[in-house]
Structures are given as C-alpha cells and as structure tokens.
Amino acid sequence: MERYLRFYIKFHGYILAIGTIFGALFMAFILFTNSDFHFPLEEFYDFRFMGSSGILFGIIWLGVGISLLYGLIKEVKIFIFPFAVMYMLDLFLLFLRDIILIWQNKPWFEMVFVNPFVIPLTLFVTLHVMLSIVALGKLFEHDPLAQPGTNFVRFKTDEQRSNSISGADVGDEVSLVAE
C-alpha cells in the first residue's frame, strides 16, 4: 500500500484514540466534580451521564482509548475491536434513552435520534468512525508491518556455483540462482 494512504488511515485511528482518551478523562473529571453519585429515579434515563455510572463509563472509555492507541502503534487488529464494541454499546444506550424520553413525553429536542438537526451529524460521525475502524482492521490484516529480523538472502556466486550441484542445498540456505 502507498505510504501516504497508510498514513491517512492510521491518522484517523490516532485521532480517534487521542480524542477518546482526552474525552474520557474530561468527561470523567467533569462528572466527578459536578455530579451527585445518587440521582433521582425519575431521571434514570440519563444514567449514562450521571453519577457513578458515568464515571465507570469514563474509565472504560479510557481503557478502550488506550487499547486503540496500543493497537495502532503495534498494528495489532485485536486491540481495535474494543473501541467498536464500546461505541456500539454507547449508541444502543442513547437509543434506549430516546425510547424512554418518548415514553415520558419529553420534548423532541432533548433526544438524539428524533432531533432532525442532530440525526444527520450522528449518522455521519457513526459512519466515519466505523469505516475508519474497518479500514484499520483491513490495513493491519492485509498490509502488516515488516517483522524485524534478518531478511538476508545469500545468492550463489560463480565460485560456489561451480563447486556445488545445481539446485542443491548449501548448508541451511537454498540455492536461489540456477546455473
């Protein structure tokens, strides 16, 4: 793969990882300083962003961001999957929140998947994030980094060719150049 295209795909991954790490730290800090750890049951629909569950999600997102960053640096595909799973879980929780808000007759502008101004942005971001994760997975699967080691190949010289049998093994190396 071309170097600039590889850089472009990995750049998106690095932006996702760094944004996730800083966003998780920021949200956990804000929730820890400004939120009560006990909230009323009638506001349970917002449990993702309130109290101890919000801090727990922040810690999980921090771990997922670090995992994604490690997976990008080492180019290991398995460390990218937690990000996709956690992102889909968060979207599912937002969907459940919208259902509960509809059930409680809350205004439409408080919902994510009903608000006509927010849904295009949500769909665009979701598609961009998921396609970036898929592209990273395909990049690491089909075009991995070269493994460090000795990639030394010894070709037979004229003197060695005349002393050995054509196509025979020379020690632990295979004859690569035929007579």
C-alpha positions in Angstrom: 0.0 0.0 0.0 1.2 3.5 -0.7 2.8 5.2 2.3 0.5 8.3 2.2 -2.6 6.2 2.1 -1.3 4.1 5.0 -0.5 7.3 6.9 -4.0 8.7 6.1 -5.8 5.6 7.5 -3.6 5.4 10.6 -4.0 9.2 11.2 -7.8 8.7 11.6 -7.1 6.0 14.1 -4.7 8.1 16.1 -7.2 11.0 16.1 -9.9 8.6 17.4 -7.6 7.2 20.1 -6.3 10.5 21.3 -9.8 12.1 21.2 -11.2 9.1 23.1 -8.5 9.3 25.8 -8.9 13.0 26.3 -12.7 12.9 26.1 -12.9 10.1 28.6 -10.6 12.0 31.0 -12.5 15.2 30.6 -16.0 13.6 30.9 -15.0 11.6 34.0 -13.4 14.7 35.6 -16.5 16.8 34.9 -18.9 14.1 36.1 -16.8 13.5 39.2 -16.7 17.2 40.2 -20.2 18.3 39.2 -22.4 15.3 39.7 -24.0 13.7 42.7 -23.4 10.0 43.0 -27.1 9.4 43.8 -29.7 10.8 41.4 -33.5 10.7 41.4 -35.2 7.7 39.8 -37.3 9.9 37.5 -34.1 11.0 35.8 -32.8 7.4 35.4 -33.0 7.7 31.6 -29.8 9.8 31.9 -27.8 7.2 33.9 -25.1 7.1 31.2 -24.0 10.7 32.1 -24.8 10.8 35.8 -23.2 9.7 39.0 -21.0 6.6 39.4 -22.2 5.0 36.2 -20.9 8.0 34.2 -17.5 7.7 35.9 -17.5 4.0 35.2 -18.2 4.5 31.6 -15.4 7.2 31.5 -12.9 4.7 32.9 -14.0 2.0 30.4 -13.7 4.5 27.6 -10.2 5.5 28.8 -9.2 1.8 28.7 -10.7 1.4 25.2 -8.8 4.5 24.0 -5.5 3.2 25.4 -6.2 -0.2 23.8 -6.9 1.5 20.4 -3.7 3.6 20.7 -1.6 0.5 21.5 -3.3 -1.4 18.7 -2.3 1.4 16.3 1.2 1.6 17.4 1.9 -2.1 17.3 -0.6 -2.7 14.4 -2.4 -5.5 16.2 -6.0 -5.9 14.9 -7.5 -7.4 18.1 -6.9 -4.2 20.1 -9.1 -2.2 17.8 -12.2 -4.2 18.4 -13.0 -2.9 22.0 -13.4 0.6 20.5 -16.1 -0.6 18.0 -17.9 -2.7 20.7 -17.9 0.2 23.2 -19.1 2.7 20.5 -22.0 0.5 19.5 -22.9 0.0 23.2 -23.0 3.7 23.7 -25.2 4.2 20.6 -27.5 1.5 21.9 -27.7 3.2 25.3 -28.6 6.5 23.6 -31.3 4.7 21.6 -32.8 3.3 24.8 -32.6 6.8 26.3 -34.6 8.2 23.4 -37.2 5.5 23.8 -37.6 6.3 27.5 -37.8 10.1 26.7 -40.5 9.4 24.1 -42.3 7.3 26.7 -42.1 10.1 29.3 -43.3 12.7 26.8 -40.1 14.8 26.9 -39.5 17.4 24.2 -38.1 16.2 20.9 -35.0 18.5 21.1 -33.7 16.5 24.1 -33.5 13.3 22.0 -30.7 12.3 19.7 -32.4 10.0 17.2 -35.5 12.1 16.8 -34.0 15.5 16.5 -33.8 16.4 12.8 -30.8 18.6 13.3 -28.7 16.1 15.3 -29.5 12.8 13.5 -27.5 13.7 10.3 -24.5 14.6 12.4 -24.9 11.4 14.4 -25.2 9.2 11.3 -22.2 10.9 9.7 -20.0 10.5 12.8 -21.0 6.9 13.3 -20.3 6.0 9.6 -17.0 7.8 9.7 -15.9 6.1 13.0 -17.0 2.6 12.0 -15.5 2.9 8.5 -12.2 4.1 10.0 -12.1 1.1 12.3 -12.9 -1.3 9.4 -10.2 0.4 7.3 -7.7 0.0 10.1 -8.6 -3.7 10.6 -8.2 -4.3 6.8 -4.9 -2.4 6.8 -3.4 -4.5 9.6 -4.8 -7.7 8.2 -3.6 -7.3 4.5 -0.6 -5.0 4.8 1.1 -5.6 8.1 4.4 -4.1 9.2 7.5 -5.9 8.2 8.7 -8.0 11.1 12.1 -7.1 12.3 14.8 -9.8 11.8 17.3 -10.9 9.3 15.9 -10.8 5.9 19.2 -11.8 4.4 19.3 -13.9 1.3 22.6 -15.3 0.0 22.8 -15.7 -3.7 25.4 -18.1 -5.1 28.5 -16.6 -6.6 30.3 -18.1 -9.6 32.8 -19.9 -7.4 30.0 -21.5 -5.3 28.0 -22.5 -8.4 30.9 -24.3 -9.9 31.6 -26.3 -6.6 28.1 -27.4 -5.9 25.4 -29.4 -7.6 22.7 -27.3 -9.3 19.6 -26.7 -7.2 21.1 -28.4 -4.1 21.0 -27.0 -0.6 24.1 -25.2 0.6 24.1 -25.6 4.4 20.9 -24.1 5.6 20.4 -21.9 2.6 18.6 -22.9 -0.6 20.2 -22.3 -3.9 18.4 -19.3 -5.3 20.2 -18.8 -8.6 20.3 -21.6 -11.1 23.2 -22.3 -13.3 
